[in-house]
């Protein structure tokens, strides 16, 4: 049985509910559960974190109250995920600042390339600098999306852990 299906069934969720939780579409989850597609990295990361919660609580049924040691382990694990979440939020803030700076550079740099004649060395160097700034913005935006997905996954896992 595919790990996603196994975890979904342990949680007692339907495929649509679980797909929403993982941030993927229903078709992708259905295909992954029968082994015809792979889950994206962000969904696999979240799946692993959900599985950690289940394993932390595996010694005790979900329907009964937890023992003091199990509660303590779960509380420590949640605290560690909350710290990871705060770190991801701080990284997002710094990334947003970098993006804002690079966008300002582009806003100023793009019009300035017309200051030099198109066939001059200065123009070519300026065009190169603008292209580098554009690539940097693209890379930062990709990094931001990945970090945002990680933060949202951590938020979901923290809420799941708190609801056990």
C-alpha positions as CSV (number, residue, x, y, z in Angstrom):
1,X,0.0,0.0,0.0
2,X,1.3,3.5,-0.9
3,X,2.4,5.5,2.2
4,X,0.0,8.4,1.3
5,X,-3.0,6.0,1.2
6,X,-1.8,4.3,4.5
7,X,-1.5,7.7,6.3
8,X,-4.8,9.0,4.8
9,X,-6.6,5.9,6.1
10,X,-5.0,6.1,9.5
11,X,-6.3,9.7,9.7
12,X,-9.7,8.7,8.5
13,X,-9.7,11.2,5.7
14,X,-11.3,11.0,2.3
15,X,-9.1,11.5,-0.8
16,X,-10.5,15.0,-1.4
17,X,-9.8,16.0,2.2
18,X,-6.3,14.6,2.2
19,X,-5.5,16.1,-1.2
20,X,-6.5,19.5,0.2
21,X,-4.4,19.0,3.2
22,X,-1.3,18.1,1.1
23,X,-2.0,21.0,-1.3
24,X,-2.3,18.9,-4.4
25,X,-5.2,18.0,-6.7
26,X,-7.4,15.0,-6.2
27,X,-6.3,13.3,-9.4
28,X,-2.6,13.5,-8.5
29,X,-3.3,11.9,-5.1
30,X,-5.4,9.1,-6.6
31,X,-2.7,8.3,-9.1
32,X,0.0,8.4,-6.4
33,X,-2.0,6.0,-4.2
34,X,-2.0,3.4,-7.0
35,X,1.7,4.0,-7.9
36,X,1.2,5.7,-11.2
37,X,2.4,9.2,-10.3
38,X,4.9,10.7,-7.8
39,X,3.9,13.3,-5.2
40,X,5.7,16.7,-5.5
41,X,8.4,17.4,-3.0
42,X,6.3,19.8,-0.9
43,X,3.6,17.1,-0.5
44,X,6.2,14.5,0.4
45,X,7.7,16.8,3.0
46,X,4.3,17.4,4.6
47,X,3.5,13.6,4.4
48,X,6.7,12.9,6.3
49,X,5.8,15.4,8.9
50,X,2.3,14.0,9.3
51,X,3.8,10.6,9.6
52,X,6.1,11.8,12.4
53,X,3.0,13.0,14.3
54,X,1.4,9.6,13.8
55,X,4.5,7.8,15.0
56,X,4.8,10.0,18.1
57,X,1.4,8.9,19.0
58,X,1.6,5.3,17.7
59,X,1.9,3.7,21.1
60,X,-1.5,5.1,22.1
61,X,-4.8,5.0,20.2
62,X,-5.9,8.4,18.9
63,X,-9.3,8.0,20.6
64,X,-8.0,7.7,24.1
65,X,-6.2,10.2,26.2
66,X,-2.4,10.3,25.9
67,X,0.0,9.3,28.7
68,X,2.1,12.0,30.3
69,X,5.3,10.9,28.4
70,X,3.5,10.8,25.1
71,X,2.1,14.3,25.7
72,X,5.5,15.5,26.6
73,X,7.1,14.0,23.4
74,X,4.3,15.5,21.3
75,X,4.7,18.9,23.0
76,X,8.5,18.9,22.4
77,X,7.9,17.9,18.8
78,X,5.3,20.7,18.2
79,X,7.7,23.2,19.9
80,X,10.5,22.2,17.5
81,X,8.1,22.6,14.5
82,X,7.0,26.0,15.8
83,X,10.6,27.1,16.0
84,X,11.1,25.9,12.4
85,X,8.0,27.8,11.4
86,X,9.2,31.0,13.0
87,X,12.6,30.6,11.3
88,X,10.9,30.1,7.9
89,X,8.8,33.2,8.5
90,X,12.0,35.2,9.3
91,X,13.6,33.9,6.2
92,X,10.6,34.9,4.2
93,X,10.8,38.4,5.6
94,X,14.5,38.7,4.6
95,X,13.8,37.2,1.2
96,X,11.0,39.8,0.6
97,X,13.4,42.6,1.5
98,X,16.0,41.3,-1.0
99,X,13.3,41.0,-3.6
100,X,12.1,44.5,-3.0
101,X,15.7,45.8,-3.4
102,X,16.3,43.8,-6.6
103,X,13.1,45.0,-8.1
104,X,14.1,48.6,-7.3
105,X,17.4,47.9,-9.1
106,X,15.6,46.7,-12.1
107,X,13.2,49.6,-12.1
108,X,16.1,52.0,-12.2
109,X,18.4,49.9,-14.3
110,X,16.2,49.0,-17.2
111,X,15.6,52.6,-18.4
112,X,19.3,53.6,-17.8
113,X,20.6,51.2,-20.4
114,X,19.3,53.7,-23.1
115,X,21.7,56.3,-21.8
116,X,24.6,54.7,-23.7
117,X,24.7,54.1,-27.5
118,X,23.4,50.5,-28.2
119,X,26.8,49.4,-29.7
120,X,28.9,50.7,-26.8
121,X,30.8,48.6,-24.3
122,X,29.1,50.5,-21.4
123,X,25.6,49.7,-22.9
124,X,26.5,46.0,-23.2
125,X,27.9,45.9,-19.6
126,X,24.7,47.6,-18.3
127,X,22.5,45.1,-20.2
128,X,24.5,42.3,-18.7
129,X,24.0,43.7,-15.2
130,X,20.2,44.1,-15.8
131,X,20.0,40.5,-17.0
132,X,21.8,39.3,-13.9
133,X,19.4,41.3,-11.7
134,X,16.5,39.7,-13.6
135,X,17.8,36.2,-13.0
136,X,18.4,37.0,-9.3
137,X,14.8,38.2,-9.0
138,X,13.6,35.0,-10.7
139,X,15.7,32.8,-8.3
140,X,14.6,34.8,-5.3
141,X,10.9,34.4,-6.3
142,X,11.4,30.6,-6.7
143,X,13.1,30.4,-3.3
144,X,10.2,32.4,-1.8
145,X,7.6,30.1,-3.2
146,X,9.4,27.0,-1.8
147,X,9.9,28.7,1.6
148,X,6.2,29.7,1.6
149,X,5.2,26.1,0.9
150,X,7.4,24.9,3.7
151,X,6.0,27.4,6.2
152,X,2.4,26.4,5.2
153,X,3.2,22.8,5.6
154,X,4.7,23.4,9.0
155,X,1.6,25.4,10.0
156,X,-0.6,22.5,9.0
157,X,1.5,19.9,10.8
158,X,1.6,22.1,14.0
159,X,-2.2,22.3,13.9
160,X,-2.6,18.6,13.4
161,X,-0.3,17.9,16.3
162,X,-2.2,20.3,18.6
163,X,-5.5,18.6,17.7
164,X,-4.3,15.2,18.8
